[in-house]
Amino acid sequence: MKPHPFFNVVRADEVAECWDGVTDELYKRLWSVLVPQQRPIPNIEDNGPADVVGIGCVAENWGLLTEEEQSLLNTLAAAQEERI
């Protein structure tokens, strides 16, 4: 299953902490599986804002999630997209 395009720019910690509908189980999985794998964001003072977009994004480690988790995340992303 392909990740929703949002996951090319958002990080797992942002999804876990800020998105509506994240279950307790998904929250724990994001923090225990994806967040430890996230690449750190480089010092913004040495880069422009566009240079750091997508670094450590969910899509980079999408394969570490179960198909059920991927499906739930895609559903949550579609809901986020509707709010914009």
C-alpha positions in Angstrom: 0.0 0.0 0.0 1.3 3.4 -0.9 1.5 6.2 1.7 -0.8 9.2 1.3 1.2 12.1 -0.2 1.0 13.9 3.2 3.5 11.3 4.5 6.2 12.6 2.2 6.3 15.7 4.4 5.0 15.0 7.9 6.9 13.2 10.6 5.6 10.4 12.8 5.8 12.5 16.0 3.7 15.2 14.4 1.0 12.7 13.4 1.0 11.1 16.9 0.8 14.3 18.8 -1.3 16.6 16.5 -3.7 14.6 14.3 -7.2 13.7 15.3 -8.2 10.1 15.3 -4.9 8.5 16.3 -5.7 5.6 18.5 -3.7 4.8 21.6 -2.2 1.7 19.9 -1.2 3.7 16.8 0.2 6.4 19.0 2.4 3.9 20.8 3.5 2.3 17.5 4.4 5.6 15.9 6.6 6.5 18.9 8.2 3.1 19.3 8.7 2.1 15.7 8.9 5.2 13.5 10.1 8.0 15.7 13.4 6.3 16.6 14.1 5.8 12.8 13.4 9.5 11.9 16.4 11.3 10.6 17.1 14.5 12.6 16.1 17.8 11.0 19.3 19.7 10.1 20.0 23.1 11.7 17.5 25.4 10.1 20.0 28.3 10.3 22.2 26.5 7.8 19.3 25.7 5.4 16.3 27.3 3.9 12.8 26.1 5.0 12.4 24.2 1.8 15.6 22.3 2.4 14.3 20.5 5.4 10.8 19.5 4.1 10.3 15.8 4.2 13.4 14.9 6.2 12.4 12.1 8.6 9.0 11.9 7.1 6.6 8.9 7.7 7.1 7.7 4.1 10.8 7.0 4.7 9.9 4.2 7.1 6.4 3.2 5.8 7.4 -0.4 5.4 7.9 -0.8 9.1 4.2 -0.5 9.7 1.6 -3.2 9.4 -0.9 -3.1 6.5 -3.6 -2.3 9.1 -1.6 0.7 10.5 -0.9 1.9 7.0 -4.6 1.8 6.1 -5.5 3.7 9.3 -2.9 6.3 8.6 -4.0 6.8 5.0 -7.6 7.2 6.3 -6.5 9.8 8.9 -4.5 11.6 6.2 -7.5 11.8 3.9 -9.5 13.3 6.8 -6.7 15.9 7.3 -6.8 16.7 3.6 -10.5 17.4 3.8 -9.9 19.9 6.6 -7.5 22.0 4.5 
